[in-house]
Amino acid sequence: MSENGLMTVSEAANYLGIAVGTLRVWCHEHRGGLQYVKLGGSSIRFRKEDLDTFINAGVQAAPETETEYGEADAPEAEEVANEEDGLAEAALAAEADATGVPD
């Protein structure tokens, strides 16, 4: 980082943990509100606080509980149990058919 507190594209990319080319594309496409300082021509620099703001804007809260189903489409426990019973019965029937032994 230079004395004026500005990072080069390479330093900023390293700070974000991404490739320099990716950072250049993000800047060109104005992706995610990433702020940078244009020094003239095509020379750009980044302030650490702007990079931190960009990082924090992408932080999402983890779900309170991890489940196979989202809250809106979660089946009732009885439905899941019935489905599992049906699968078990189908597996036994297929095994009986394969071995020729009736259940």
Secondary structure, 3 states (H helix, E strand, C coil): CCCCCEECHHHHHHHHCCCHHHHHHHHHCCHHHCCCEEEECCEEEEEHHHHHHHHHHCCCCCCCCCCCCCCCCCCCHHHHHHHHHHHHHHHHHHHHHHHCCCC
